[in-house]
């Protein structure tokens, strides 16, 4: 399916949601899907799954992408160079503090049966070495950061979405299309429905559950304790990292990003949130 997905020819009306894993992918998918549906949750069993309206490029392949309803979106965790391009297609990249992304990725792996039974210390080393699915976080973020000023690329910070989801939804709507922003401005009740139906509690019982059921059916790797949508809080890494692990992570981060804008990126995000 991976090669099939790469063969897909991006169209002008395509919207891609791109992340390094566990950085807010499902949340962004939910927001975009709700924008297309005037804030309403799907009632049909098939439509409840994001795979229907937001297929996973490298997992589901070219045919699923071509058959999806439009308007709709395409999910991918691929670095920039592998994602199908069209100058008029739109790409939404969600960035998350790598420490929180690492912790979320760890708990996801731990929930998969017979896939990973190591400690967080083991997982952290794999994360820092880029020895996980989708390889290096640093390479992934650099590949997209270089295109952050492209007109058809929107960068969103997970932390800013947590802090002010209303403004974030309006920003996303404006990027997807003026008509979506105008609709929200004229119909604030639609915006309220989008905010309500993109809450973590709602997603756990709808989107998250459908993902878990499908993974359980297709792979058998998912046990009953698996939760695709976790806490989603900012700073959860502080509950997991030891001082030694944090020092190791900080050194890795400096080695990867020293002298670049990314080096102080989350400090800047924190300042903006406080302001």
C-alpha positions as CSV (number, residue, x, y, z in Angstrom):
1,X,0.0,0.0,0.0
2,X,2.9,2.3,0.7
3,X,4.1,2.4,-2.9
4,X,0.5,2.6,-4.2
5,X,-0.1,5.7,-2.1
6,X,3.0,7.4,-3.4
7,X,1.7,6.9,-7.0
8,X,-1.4,9.0,-6.2
9,X,-1.5,12.2,-8.3
10,X,-2.5,15.1,-6.1
11,X,-5.4,17.1,-7.3
12,X,-6.1,20.9,-7.0
13,X,-8.8,20.4,-4.4
14,X,-6.9,18.0,-2.2
15,X,-6.2,18.9,1.4
16,X,-3.5,16.9,3.2
17,X,-3.2,16.7,7.0
18,X,0.5,16.0,7.8
19,X,2.2,15.2,11.1
20,X,4.9,13.2,12.7
21,X,2.9,10.5,14.5
22,X,1.1,11.4,17.7
23,X,1.2,15.1,17.1
24,X,-2.5,15.9,16.7
25,X,-3.4,14.1,13.5
26,X,-6.7,12.8,14.5
27,X,-7.8,16.0,16.1
28,X,-7.0,18.0,12.9
29,X,-8.8,15.4,10.8
30,X,-11.8,15.8,13.0
31,X,-11.8,19.5,12.7
32,X,-11.5,19.5,9.0
33,X,-14.2,16.9,8.5
34,X,-16.6,18.9,10.8
35,X,-15.9,22.0,8.8
36,X,-17.1,20.1,5.7
37,X,-20.2,18.9,7.5
38,X,-21.3,22.1,9.2
39,X,-20.2,20.7,12.6
40,X,-22.4,17.6,12.4
41,X,-21.0,14.2,13.4
42,X,-21.7,11.4,10.9
43,X,-24.4,8.9,11.8
44,X,-23.6,6.2,9.2
45,X,-21.3,3.4,10.5
46,X,-18.9,3.7,7.6
47,X,-18.7,7.5,7.7
48,X,-17.9,7.5,11.4
49,X,-14.4,6.3,10.5
50,X,-11.9,8.9,9.4
51,X,-10.7,6.3,6.9
52,X,-13.9,7.0,4.9
53,X,-13.5,10.8,4.5
54,X,-9.9,11.1,5.4
55,X,-8.0,8.0,4.2
56,X,-4.4,7.3,5.3
57,X,-2.2,7.8,2.2
58,X,0.6,5.3,2.9
59,X,-1.6,2.7,4.6
60,X,-4.7,2.6,2.4
61,X,-3.2,3.4,-1.0
62,X,-4.0,5.2,-4.2
63,X,-7.4,3.6,-4.8
64,X,-8.9,4.5,-1.4
65,X,-7.6,8.1,-1.9
66,X,-9.3,8.4,-5.3
67,X,-12.6,7.0,-4.1
68,X,-13.0,9.1,-1.0
69,X,-15.8,11.7,-0.9
70,X,-15.1,15.3,-1.7
71,X,-14.6,17.6,-0.1
72,X,-12.4,15.4,2.1
73,X,-8.8,15.2,3.3
74,X,-5.8,12.9,3.1
75,X,-3.9,11.8,6.2
76,X,-0.2,11.2,6.0
77,X,2.9,11.0,8.3
78,X,5.3,11.2,5.4
79,X,8.2,13.8,5.2
80,X,7.8,16.5,2.6
81,X,9.7,14.8,-0.2
82,X,7.4,11.8,-0.4
83,X,4.0,13.5,-0.2
84,X,2.3,13.9,-3.6
85,X,2.4,17.5,-4.7
86,X,0.1,19.9,-6.6
87,X,0.7,23.6,-6.5
88,X,-3.0,24.2,-5.7
89,X,-3.4,21.4,-3.2
90,X,-3.3,22.4,0.4
91,X,-1.1,21.0,3.2
92,X,-1.8,21.4,6.9
93,X,1.2,20.5,9.1
94,X,0.6,20.0,12.8
95,X,3.7,20.4,15.0
96,X,3.8,19.2,18.6
97,X,6.5,19.5,21.3
98,X,8.6,16.4,20.6
99,X,8.7,15.4,24.2
100,X,5.0,15.1,24.4
101,X,4.9,13.4,20.9
102,X,7.4,10.9,22.1
103,X,5.4,10.1,25.3
104,X,2.2,9.7,23.3
105,X,3.9,7.5,20.7
106,X,5.3,5.4,23.5
107,X,1.9,4.7,25.1
108,X,0.5,3.9,21.7
109,X,3.2,1.3,21.1
110,X,2.8,-0.1,24.5
111,X,-0.9,-0.7,23.8
112,X,-0.1,-2.8,20.8
113,X,0.1,-6.5,21.5
114,X,3.3,-8.3,20.6
115,X,4.8,-5.2,19.1
116,X,6.8,-3.5,21.9
117,X,7.3,-4.6,25.4
118,X,10.3,-2.4,26.4
119,X,10.6,0.4,28.9
120,X,10.2,4.1,28.2
121,X,14.0,4.3,28.4
122,X,14.2,1.8,25.5
123,X,11.6,3.7,23.5
124,X,13.2,7.1,24.1
125,X,16.5,5.8,22.6
126,X,14.7,4.5,19.6
127,X,13.0,7.9,19.2
128,X,16.2,9.9,19.4
129,X,18.0,7.5,17.0
130,X,15.1,7.7,14.5
131,X,14.5,3.9,14.8
132,X,10.7,4.1,14.8
133,X,8.1,4.1,12.1
134,X,8.6,7.3,10.0
135,X,12.2,7.4,11.3
136,X,13.6,10.7,12.6
137,X,11.4,13.4,14.2
138,X,14.2,15.9,13.4
139,X,14.3,15.0,9.7
140,X,10.6,15.0,9.4
141,X,10.1,18.5,10.9
142,X,13.0,19.9,9.0
143,X,11.6,18.7,5.7
144,X,8.3,20.6,6.2
145,X,9.7,23.6,8.1
146,X,11.6,24.5,5.0
147,X,8.2,25.0,3.2
148,X,6.4,26.8,6.1
149,X,6.1,30.0,4.0
150,X,4.7,28.3,0.9
151,X,1.2,29.7,0.2
152,X,-0.4,26.3,0.2
153,X,1.2,25.1,3.5
154,X,-0.3,26.0,6.9
155,X,1.7,25.3,10.0
156,X,-0.3,24.8,13.2
157,X,1.1,24.2,16.7
158,X,-0.7,21.6,18.8
159,X,0.0,23.7,21.9
160,X,-1.7,26.8,20.4
161,X,-4.7,24.6,19.4
162,X,-5.0,23.5,23.0
163,X,-4.8,27.0,24.3
164,X,-7.2,28.6,21.8
165,X,-9.1,26.1,19.7
166,X,-11.7,28.7,18.6
167,X,-9.1,30.9,16.9
168,X,-7.4,27.8,15.6
169,X,-10.6,26.5,13.9
170,X,-11.1,29.9,12.3
171,X,-7.6,30.0,11.0
172,X,-8.0,26.5,9.6
173,X,-11.3,27.4,7.9
174,X,-9.7,30.5,6.3
175,X,-6.9,28.4,4.9
176,X,-9.2,25.7,3.5
177,X,-11.3,28.2,1.8
178,X,-12.9,31.6,2.2
179,X,-16.4,30.1,2.0
180,X,-15.7,28.0,5.1
181,X,-14.6,31.0,7.1
182,X,-17.5,33.1,5.9
183,X,-19.9,30.4,6.9
184,X,-18.5,30.3,10.5
185,X,-18.7,34.1,10.7
186,X,-22.3,34.2,9.6
187,X,-23.3,31.1,11.6
188,X,-21.6,31.0,15.0
189,X,-23.7,28.0,16.0
190,X,-21.8,26.0,13.4
191,X,-18.5,27.0,15.0
192,X,-19.9,26.0,18.4
193,X,-20.8,22.6,17.1
194,X,-17.4,22.1,15.6
195,X,-15.8,23.0,18.9
196,X,-18.1,20.6,20.8
197,X,-17.7,17.7,18.4
198,X,-13.9,18.0,18.3
199,X,-13.5,17.7,22.1
200,X,-11.4,14.8,23.2
201,X,-14.3,13.2,25.1
202,X,-16.4,13.1,22.0
203,X,-13.6,11.8,19.8
204,X,-12.8,9.0,22.2
205,X,-16.3,7.6,21.8
206,X,-16.6,8.2,18.1
207,X,-13.5,8.5,16.0
208,X,-11.1,6.9,18.5
209,X,-13.3,3.9,19.0
210,X,-13.7,3.3,15.3
211,X,-9.9,3.3,14.8
212,X,-9.4,0.9,17.7
213,X,-12.1,-1.5,16.4
214,X,-10.6,-1.4,12.9
215,X,-7.0,-2.0,14.0
216,X,-8.3,-4.8,16.2
217,X,-10.1,-6.4,13.2
218,X,-7.3,-6.0,10.7
219,X,-4.2,-6.7,12.8
220,X,-5.2,-8.3,16.1
221,X,-2.5,-6.1,17.6
222,X,-4.9,-3.9,19.5
223,X,-6.1,-5.0,22.9
224,X,-9.2,-3.8,24.8
225,X,-7.1,-1.3,26.8
226,X,-5.9,0.6,23.7
227,X,-7.0,4.2,23.4
228,X,-6.2,5.9,20.1
229,X,-7.2,9.3,21.5
230,X,-5.3,9.8,24.8
231,X,-5.2,12.7,27.3
232,X,-3.8,15.1,24.7
233,X,-2.5,17.5,27.3
234,X,0.5,19.9,27.0
235,X,3.5,19.0,29.1
236,X,2.5,15.4,29.8
237,X,6.2,14.5,29.3
238,X,6.9,15.9,32.8
239,X,5.0,13.0,34.2
240,X,7.2,10.5,32.4
241,X,10.7,11.8,31.8
242,X,13.4,11.4,34.5
243,X,16.0,14.1,34.9
244,X,18.5,12.0,33.1
245,X,16.2,11.3,30.2
246,X,15.3,15.0,29.9
247,X,19.0,15.9,29.8
248,X,19.6,13.3,27.1
249,X,16.7,14.7,25.1
250,X,17.7,18.3,25.5
251,X,21.2,17.4,24.2
252,X,19.8,15.6,21.2
253,X,17.5,18.5,20.5
254,X,20.4,21.0,20.6
255,X,22.5,18.8,18.4
256,X,19.8,18.6,15.8
257,X,18.5,22.2,15.8
258,X,21.2,24.5,17.2
259,X,21.4,27.7,15.2
260,X,18.0,27.2,13.6
261,X,14.6,28.8,14.3
262,X,13.4,25.4,15.5
263,X,15.8,25.5,18.4
264,X,13.7,28.0,20.4
265,X,10.4,27.2,18.7
266,X,8.5,25.8,21.7
267,X,9.9,28.6,23.9
268,X,8.3,31.1,21.5
269,X,5.0,29.1,21.4
270,X,4.9,29.2,25.2
271,X,5.5,33.0,25.2
272,X,2.7,33.5,22.6
273,X,0.3,31.5,24.7
274,X,1.1,33.4,27.9
275,X,0.7,36.7,26.1
